[in-house]
Amino acid sequence: MIKLVRLEIKILVSLLGALLLSGCGESQPPPDLFALPVSYMVGKKPEVVLARDMNNDEFPDLLVVNSAGNSLTFLEGIGDGTFKSPQTIETGREPFALDVADFNGDRIPDIALCNYGDGNVSIILGQKDGLFKLKTEVKVGRLPIAIAAGDFNNDEIIDLAVTLRFDKLIILLGVGDGTFKVAEAYQAGPTPANLTIDDFNSDGNQDIAMALNAVKVRHIKMFLGNGDGTFQPPKKISGGRQSSFIIHHDMNLDGKTDLIASSPMKDSLSIYMGDGKGAFLKLDDFAGEKGPHNIVVGDFTGDKVPDIVVCNRRGGTISVIPGRGDGSFVYPHYNYVVGSQPRSITGADFNHDGMMDIAVVLYQKQILEIFIRKMNAPPIDA
């Protein structure tokens, strides 16, 4: 009888280990980096989660875009890793993406939100009392799918770049009072997706790097800014396949901005090392899990080197991919089970302990999960 119980315990331990490893390989069990998650209910089919300090109290808050709920959920951070009860803000039809910046110069963060079903962008202004007020809506065209904020004409007023589902990049120039005027439209096909903004060629003007989601595409696009709100014809940067998400960061600590893109249909990630002059060296793609999409960059392993955390939409996991500090990464990476259909992730220090934490939204369950980095988790030797 005792032998039977021991056997059952051994089988149970093996099953739990298999769940935690989730494809990492028996020689690479995931380190115990995160505490058990705390969950909050959000709206129907949460599409995106974003961490920002929305009320200038130096604590990260969370914004969740609920595509089927036609709403935006706001969770105010308390500063200890927990959040106040969610507030719901009504939006247009099928909100799909958002970005945050100060659009009217009052030093309070505002929200720009793509309404996929309405073909417009909603501008939601932050208020001193921590609430929000819909300012205006800007018509941009059919199926806006991604949005990013930047100052494209160097007037110290925030502008917006919006991608339309099939073939367009739309530039909205900020007036300074929270309103925008449609400026230029650029051919950006085939199938533009996510975009990220930075000065990639060190000329003092902000540029746009864009992921492309078409099936046969094996490149991303770079729109170099002229500094007057217009952009040069896009350049193709070879590499990657059918990418959906793109982010920038200095991955090899050389002071130059690099690009990281994900391909959820090809289950892979791509790294492009920047030279600071607008050119990029594409490194070999490396394998991800099932459906890698949103990416967060930060030091998650305690070695002061940038790591990548990826949301695996079909895999029910997030992957921590430790960086070596030279643009390469440790493989196999570490997988953590988070629940069915994780749709989006964001990272910030939610409890002010100096370490990056993670927030994940689960698409079908309408749940936001908060994973706090453990203080006593040992550094990982890359």
C-alpha positions as CSV (number, residue, x, y, z in Angstrom):
1,M,0.0,0.0,0.0
2,I,2.8,2.4,0.9
3,K,4.6,1.6,-2.4
4,L,1.4,2.3,-4.3
5,V,1.0,5.7,-2.6
6,R,4.7,6.6,-3.4
7,L,4.1,5.6,-7.0
8,E,1.1,7.8,-7.2
9,I,3.0,10.7,-5.7
10,K,5.8,10.2,-8.2
11,I,3.4,10.2,-11.1
12,L,1.7,13.3,-9.8
13,V,5.1,15.1,-9.5
14,S,6.0,14.1,-13.0
15,L,2.7,15.4,-14.4
16,L,3.1,18.7,-12.6
17,G,6.7,19.0,-13.9
18,A,5.5,18.3,-17.5
19,L,2.9,21.1,-17.2
20,L,5.5,23.6,-16.0
21,L,8.0,22.7,-18.6
22,S,5.5,22.8,-21.5
23,G,8.1,22.0,-24.1
24,C,11.3,23.3,-22.5
25,G,12.9,19.9,-22.2
26,E,13.6,17.9,-19.1
27,S,17.1,19.4,-18.7
28,Q,15.7,23.0,-18.5
29,P,13.0,23.2,-15.8
30,P,11.7,26.7,-15.5
31,P,13.1,28.7,-12.5
32,D,10.6,29.8,-9.9
33,L,10.5,33.4,-11.0
34,F,6.9,34.4,-10.4
35,A,4.5,34.3,-7.5
36,L,1.1,32.7,-8.1
37,P,-1.1,35.1,-10.2
38,V,-3.8,37.4,-8.9
39,S,-6.8,37.7,-11.2
40,Y,-9.2,40.5,-12.1
41,M,-12.3,40.3,-14.3
42,V,-12.3,42.5,-17.4
43,G,-14.6,42.9,-20.5
44,K,-15.5,40.5,-23.3
45,K,-12.6,39.3,-25.4
46,P,-9.8,41.4,-24.1
47,E,-7.5,42.2,-27.0
48,V,-4.7,44.2,-25.5
49,V,-3.3,45.1,-22.1
50,L,-1.0,48.1,-21.6
51,A,0.8,49.3,-18.4
52,R,1.2,53.0,-17.9
53,D,1.0,55.5,-15.0
54,M,-2.2,57.2,-15.9
55,N,-2.6,59.5,-12.8
56,N,1.0,60.6,-12.2
57,D,1.3,58.8,-8.8
58,E,4.4,56.9,-10.0
59,F,2.5,53.6,-9.8
60,P,1.8,51.7,-13.0
61,D,-1.8,51.3,-13.9
62,L,-3.4,48.9,-16.5
63,L,-5.6,49.5,-19.5
64,V,-7.3,46.6,-21.2
65,V,-9.0,46.9,-24.6
66,N,-12.1,44.6,-24.8
67,S,-12.9,44.0,-28.4
68,A,-16.3,42.3,-28.0
69,G,-17.3,44.4,-25.1
70,N,-16.9,47.7,-26.9
71,S,-15.1,49.0,-23.8
72,L,-11.9,49.9,-22.1
73,T,-11.1,48.6,-18.6
74,F,-9.0,50.8,-16.3
75,L,-7.3,49.3,-13.2
76,E,-5.6,51.8,-11.0
77,G,-2.4,50.5,-9.4
78,I,-2.0,50.8,-5.6
79,G,1.8,50.3,-5.8
80,D,2.0,47.0,-3.9
81,G,1.3,44.7,-6.9
82,T,-2.5,45.0,-6.5
83,F,-5.1,47.1,-8.2
84,K,-8.3,48.9,-7.4
85,S,-11.6,47.6,-8.7
86,P,-11.8,47.8,-12.5
87,Q,-13.5,50.8,-14.1
88,T,-15.2,50.5,-17.5
89,I,-15.1,53.1,-20.2
90,E,-17.3,52.8,-23.2
91,T,-15.7,52.9,-26.7
92,G,-16.6,52.5,-30.3
93,R,-17.2,49.2,-32.0
94,E,-14.5,46.5,-31.7
95,P,-11.7,48.5,-30.1
96,F,-8.5,46.8,-31.1
97,A,-5.4,48.7,-30.1
98,L,-4.3,51.8,-28.1
99,D,-1.4,54.0,-27.1
100,V,-0.9,56.5,-24.3
101,A,0.7,60.0,-24.4
102,D,-0.1,63.6,-23.4
103,F,-2.1,64.9,-26.3
104,N,-3.3,68.3,-24.9
105,G,-0.2,69.5,-23.0
106,D,-1.7,69.3,-19.5
107,R,0.9,66.7,-18.4
108,I,-1.8,64.1,-17.7
109,P,-1.7,61.0,-19.9
110,D,-4.4,60.5,-22.5
111,I,-5.5,57.5,-24.6
112,A,-5.7,57.0,-28.3
113,L,-7.8,54.0,-29.2
114,C,-8.4,52.2,-32.6
115,N,-12.1,51.3,-33.1
116,Y,-11.7,48.5,-35.7
117,G,-15.5,48.3,-36.4
118,D,-16.0,52.0,-36.8
119,G,-13.0,52.9,-38.8
120,N,-11.9,55.7,-36.4
121,V,-9.7,56.6,-33.5
122,S,-11.1,57.8,-30.2
123,I,-9.2,60.3,-28.2
124,I,-9.9,59.9,-24.5
125,L,-8.4,62.6,-22.3
126,G,-7.2,62.0,-18.8
127,Q,-8.5,64.3,-16.0
128,K,-7.0,65.6,-12.7
129,D,-9.4,63.5,-10.7
130,G,-8.1,60.3,-12.3
131,L,-11.2,59.9,-14.6
132,F,-11.3,60.0,-18.4
133,K,-13.4,62.0,-20.9
134,L,-14.0,61.3,-24.5
135,K,-12.7,64.3,-26.5
136,T,-13.2,63.5,-30.1
137,E,-13.2,60.8,-32.8
138,V,-11.0,60.9,-35.9
139,K,-12.1,59.0,-39.0
140,V,-9.1,57.1,-40.5
141,G,-10.4,54.5,-42.8
142,R,-11.4,50.9,-42.9
143,L,-10.3,48.5,-40.2
144,P,-7.6,50.4,-38.1
145,I,-5.6,47.6,-36.5
146,A,-2.6,49.3,-34.7
147,I,-1.6,52.7,-33.4
148,A,1.5,54.4,-32.0
149,A,2.3,57.9,-30.7
150,G,5.3,60.1,-31.6
151,D,6.3,63.6,-32.6
152,F,6.7,63.3,-36.3
153,N,7.1,67.1,-37.2
154,N,9.3,68.1,-34.2
155,D,6.8,70.7,-32.9
156,E,6.7,69.1,-29.4
157,I,3.1,68.0,-29.9
158,I,2.3,64.3,-30.0
159,D,1.1,62.8,-33.3
160,L,-0.3,59.4,-34.2
161,A,0.5,56.7,-36.7
162,V,-2.3,54.2,-37.5
163,T,-2.2,51.1,-39.7
164,L,-5.3,49.9,-41.6
165,R,-5.8,46.2,-42.0
166,F,-5.1,45.8,-45.7
167,D,-2.6,48.4,-47.1
168,K,-2.4,51.8,-45.5
169,L,-0.4,53.8,-42.9
170,I,-2.3,56.9,-41.8
171,I,-0.5,59.9,-40.1
172,L,-2.5,62.1,-37.8
173,L,-0.8,65.3,-36.7
174,G,-1.7,66.7,-33.3
175,V,-3.1,70.2,-32.9
176,G,-2.1,70.4,-29.2
177,D,-5.5,70.5,-27.6
178,G,-6.3,66.8,-27.9
179,T,-7.5,67.0,-31.5
180,F,-5.8,65.7,-34.6
181,K,-5.9,66.3,-38.3
182,V,-5.4,63.7,-40.9
183,A,-2.1,64.4,-42.7
184,E,-0.6,61.8,-45.0
185,A,-1.6,58.3,-46.1
186,Y,1.0,55.9,-47.3
187,Q,0.8,52.6,-49.1
188,A,2.0,50.1,-46.5
189,G,0.9,46.7,-47.8
190,P,0.8,43.9,-47.9
191,T,-1.3,43.6,-44.7
192,P,0.4,46.0,-42.3
193,A,0.2,45.0,-38.7
194,N,1.8,46.3,-35.5
195,L,4.3,49.3,-35.5
196,T,6.9,50.8,-33.3
197,I,8.4,54.3,-33.2
198,D,11.9,55.6,-32.5
199,D,14.8,57.5,-34.2
200,F,16.4,54.5,-35.9
201,N,18.9,56.4,-38.0
202,S,20.0,59.0,-35.4
203,D,19.0,62.1,-37.5
204,G,16.8,63.6,-34.8
205,N,13.6,62.6,-36.5
206,Q,11.2,59.8,-35.4
207,D,10.8,56.8,-37.7
208,I,8.3,54.0,-38.0
209,A,9.1,50.2,-38.1
210,M,6.2,48.1,-39.2
211,A,5.4,44.4,-39.1
212,L,3.7,42.8,-42.1
213,N,1.2,40.0,-41.7
214,A,0.8,38.8,-45.3
215,V,1.4,35.0,-45.8
216,K,4.3,35.2,-48.2
217,V,6.1,38.3,-46.9
218,R,9.6,37.8,-45.6
219,H,10.4,41.3,-44.5
220,I,9.4,44.2,-42.3
221,K,9.2,47.9,-43.4
222,M,11.0,51.0,-42.2
223,F,9.5,54.5,-42.8
224,L,12.2,57.1,-42.1
225,G,10.9,60.4,-41.0
226,N,11.7,63.7,-42.6
227,G,11.0,65.7,-39.5
228,D,8.1,67.7,-41.0
229,G,5.4,65.0,-40.5
230,T,6.2,63.2,-43.8
231,F,8.1,60.1,-44.4
232,Q,10.4,58.7,-47.1
233,P,9.3,55.8,-49.2
234,P,9.5,52.7,-47.1
235,K,12.6,50.5,-47.1
236,K,12.3,46.7,-46.8
237,I,14.3,45.0,-44.1
238,S,14.7,41.4,-45.1
239,G,14.0,38.5,-42.7
240,G,11.1,37.2,-40.7
241,R,8.0,35.6,-42.0
242,Q,4.4,36.8,-41.7
243,S,5.2,39.0,-38.6
244,S,2.4,40.4,-36.5
245,F,4.1,42.2,-33.6
246,I,7.2,44.4,-33.5
247,I,9.0,46.2,-30.7
248,H,12.3,48.1,-30.3
249,H,15.0,47.8,-27.7
250,D,18.8,47.9,-27.3
251,M,19.3,44.1,-27.0
252,N,23.1,44.0,-27.2
253,L,23.8,47.1,-25.0
254,D,25.7,49.0,-27.7
255,G,23.6,52.1,-27.5
256,K,21.8,51.4,-30.8
257,T,18.2,50.4,-31.2
258,D,17.4,46.9,-32.3
259,L,14.1,45.3,-33.5
260,I,12.3,42.2,-32.3
261,A,9.4,40.8,-34.3
262,S,7.1,37.7,-33.8
263,S,5.4,35.4,-36.2
264,P,2.5,33.7,-34.5
265,M,1.6,31.6,-37.6
266,K,5.2,30.4,-38.1
267,D,5.9,30.0,-34.3
268,S,9.1,32.0,-34.5
269,L,10.8,35.2,-33.5
270,S,13.2,37.5,-35.4
271,I,15.9,39.8,-34.2
272,Y,17.3,42.7,-36.2
273,M,20.4,44.4,-34.9
274,G,20.6,48.1,-35.6
275,D,23.7,50.0,-36.6
276,G,22.3,53.4,-35.5
277,K,22.2,54.6,-39.1
278,G,19.0,53.0,-40.2
279,A,20.4,49.7,-41.3
280,F,19.7,46.4,-39.6
281,L,21.4,43.0,-39.6
282,K,18.9,40.2,-39.5
283,L,20.0,37.3,-37.2
284,D,18.8,33.8,-37.6
285,D,15.1,33.3,-36.6
286,F,14.7,31.3,-33.4
287,A,11.8,29.0,-32.5
288,G,9.0,30.1,-30.3
289,E,6.1,28.2,-28.8
290,K,2.6,28.0,-30.3
291,G,1.5,31.4,-31.6
292,P,4.1,33.8,-30.2
293,H,2.7,37.4,-30.4
294,N,3.1,40.2,-27.9
295,I,6.6,40.8,-26.7
296,V,7.9,42.5,-23.5
297,V,11.6,43.3,-23.0
298,G,13.3,43.7,-19.6
299,D,15.5,42.1,-17.0
300,F,13.5,39.2,-15.8
301,T,16.4,36.9,-14.8
302,G,18.3,39.3,-12.5
303,D,21.5,39.6,-14.5
304,K,21.0,43.2,-15.7
305,V,20.8,42.0,-19.3
306,P,17.6,42.4,-21.5
307,D,15.4,39.4,-21.7
308,I,12.4,38.7,-23.9
309,V,9.0,37.6,-22.6
310,V,6.5,36.4,-25.2
311,C,2.8,35.7,-25.0
312,N,2.0,32.4,-26.8
313,R,-1.6,32.7,-27.9
314,R,-2.2,29.1,-29.0
315,G,0.0,27.5,-26.3
316,G,-1.5,28.8,-23.1
317,T,1.9,30.0,-21.9
318,I,4.3,32.8,-21.7
319,S,8.0,32.2,-22.5
320,V,10.9,33.8,-20.7
321,I,13.8,33.9,-23.1
322,P,17.0,34.9,-21.3
323,G,19.3,37.3,-23.2
324,R,23.1,37.0,-23.1
325,G,23.7,40.7,-23.7
326,D,25.1,40.4,-27.2
327,G,21.8,40.0,-29.1
328,S,21.7,36.2,-28.7
329,F,19.5,34.2,-26.3
330,V,19.5,31.1,-24.2
331,Y,17.7,28.1,-25.7
332,P,15.7,26.1,-24.6
333,H,13.8,29.0,-23.0
334,Y,11.5,28.8,-20.0
335,N,7.7,28.4,-20.3
336,Y,5.1,29.2,-17.7
337,V,1.4,28.1,-18.0
338,V,-0.9,31.0,-17.7
339,G,-4.3,29.7,-18.9
340,S,-6.2,29.2,-22.1
341,Q,-5.8,31.7,-25.0
342,P,-3.5,34.4,-23.5
343,R,-4.0,37.3,-25.8
344,S,-1.6,40.0,-24.8
345,I,1.0,40.8,-22.2
346,T,2.6,43.9,-20.7
347,G,5.4,44.4,-18.2
348,A,6.1,47.0,-15.4
349,D,7.3,47.1,-11.8
350,F,3.8,46.8,-10.2
351,N,5.0,46.6,-6.5
352,H,8.0,49.0,-6.6
353,D,10.6,46.4,-5.7
354,G,12.9,47.2,-8.7
355,M,11.9,44.1,-10.6
356,M,9.8,43.6,-13.7
357,D,6.4,42.0,-13.3
358,I,3.9,40.7,-16.0
359,A,0.2,41.2,-16.7
360,V,-1.6,38.8,-19.1
361,V,-5.1,38.9,-20.4
362,L,-7.0,35.6,-21.2
363,Y,-9.2,36.1,-24.3
364,Q,-12.1,33.8,-23.7
365,K,-12.2,33.9,-19.9
366,Q,-12.2,37.7,-19.6
367,I,-9.5,37.5,-17.0
368,L,-6.4,39.7,-16.3
369,E,-3.7,37.9,-14.5
370,I,-0.8,39.6,-12.6
371,F,2.4,37.7,-12.1
372,I,4.7,39.3,-9.6
373,R,8.5,38.6,-9.8
374,K,9.7,36.9,-6.7
375,M,12.2,38.8,-4.6
376,N,14.1,35.6,-3.6
377,A,14.2,34.1,-7.1
378,P,17.9,33.3,-7.9
379,P,19.5,35.0,-10.9
380,I,19.7,32.8,-14.0
381,D,23.2,32.2,-15.4
382,A,22.9,32.7,-19.2
